[in-house]
Amino acid sequence: MMNTNPKTEIIFANFKIDEQLSDILLVATDLYSRLDSLIDSQKYNHEEYPGKEIDELFDEVGNIMCKLGDVIGHDIALQAFDLCKNKEGGEA
């Protein structure tokens, strides 16, 4: 069994997320959910809404959400590194 370093502390921090990116992610998530509901609904007509195009749109919205998550995650990681540097007395 491996013990953790006794100097290791758990730090709780509130990271800031860019409001515009957060809003865009919420809208993309809502669009993704609505597309999913449309496809699952009884109103969905494959002749009216070509399935291939809806699937491609669904994939594109999913990719947008993933890329936004990468950008937001990168920003949060930078904030965490800055927090650690400040805690250790290094340059931020």
C-alpha positions as CSV (number, residue, x, y, z in Angstrom):
1,M,0.0,0.0,0.0
2,M,1.3,3.4,-1.0
3,N,0.9,6.4,1.3
4,T,0.4,9.9,0.0
5,N,2.9,12.6,0.8
6,P,2.0,14.0,4.3
7,K,2.5,17.6,2.9
8,T,-0.3,17.0,0.4
9,E,-3.3,19.1,1.1
10,I,-6.7,19.0,-0.6
11,I,-7.5,22.5,-1.9
12,F,-11.0,23.6,-2.7
13,A,-11.2,26.4,-5.2
14,N,-13.9,28.0,-7.2
15,F,-12.6,28.3,-10.8
16,K,-14.0,30.9,-13.0
17,I,-15.5,30.0,-16.3
18,D,-15.8,32.5,-19.1
19,E,-19.5,33.5,-19.1
20,Q,-19.8,33.6,-22.9
21,L,-18.2,30.2,-23.3
22,S,-20.5,28.9,-20.6
23,D,-23.6,30.3,-22.4
24,I,-22.5,28.8,-25.7
25,L,-22.0,25.4,-24.1
26,L,-25.5,25.6,-22.6
27,V,-27.0,26.5,-25.9
28,A,-25.2,23.7,-27.7
29,T,-26.3,21.3,-25.0
30,D,-29.9,22.4,-25.4
31,L,-29.7,22.1,-29.2
32,Y,-28.2,18.6,-28.8
33,S,-31.0,17.6,-26.4
34,R,-33.7,19.0,-28.7
35,L,-32.3,17.2,-31.7
36,D,-32.3,14.0,-29.7
37,S,-35.9,14.6,-28.6
38,L,-36.9,15.3,-32.2
39,I,-35.4,12.0,-33.5
40,D,-37.0,10.1,-30.7
41,S,-40.4,11.7,-31.1
42,Q,-43.3,10.3,-33.1
43,K,-43.5,13.5,-35.1
44,Y,-40.1,12.7,-36.7
45,N,-40.6,11.9,-40.3
46,H,-37.6,10.5,-42.2
47,E,-39.0,11.7,-45.5
48,E,-39.4,15.3,-44.2
49,Y,-36.1,15.3,-42.2
50,P,-33.5,13.2,-44.0
51,G,-31.9,11.0,-41.4
52,K,-28.3,11.4,-42.7
53,E,-28.4,15.1,-42.5
54,I,-29.9,15.1,-39.0
55,D,-27.2,12.6,-37.9
56,E,-24.5,14.8,-39.3
57,L,-26.0,17.9,-37.5
58,F,-26.2,15.8,-34.3
59,D,-22.5,14.9,-34.7
60,E,-21.5,18.5,-35.5
61,V,-23.2,19.8,-32.4
62,G,-21.5,17.0,-30.3
63,N,-18.1,18.1,-31.7
64,I,-18.8,21.7,-30.8
65,M,-19.6,20.7,-27.2
66,C,-16.4,18.6,-27.0
67,K,-14.3,21.4,-28.3
68,L,-15.9,23.9,-26.0
69,G,-15.2,21.5,-23.1
70,D,-11.5,21.3,-24.2
71,V,-11.3,25.1,-24.2
72,I,-13.0,25.5,-20.8
73,G,-11.0,22.6,-19.3
74,H,-7.7,24.2,-20.5
75,D,-8.7,27.5,-18.9
76,I,-9.6,25.7,-15.6
77,A,-6.2,23.8,-15.7
78,L,-4.3,27.1,-16.1
79,Q,-6.2,28.5,-13.1
80,A,-5.3,25.4,-11.0
81,F,-1.6,25.7,-12.0
82,D,-1.7,29.4,-11.1
83,L,-3.3,28.5,-7.7
84,C,-0.5,26.0,-7.0
85,K,2.2,28.4,-8.0
86,N,0.7,31.1,-5.7
87,K,0.4,28.6,-2.8
88,E,4.0,27.6,-3.2
89,G,5.2,31.2,-3.4
90,G,6.2,31.0,-7.1
91,E,5.4,33.3,-9.9
92,A,1.9,33.3,-11.2
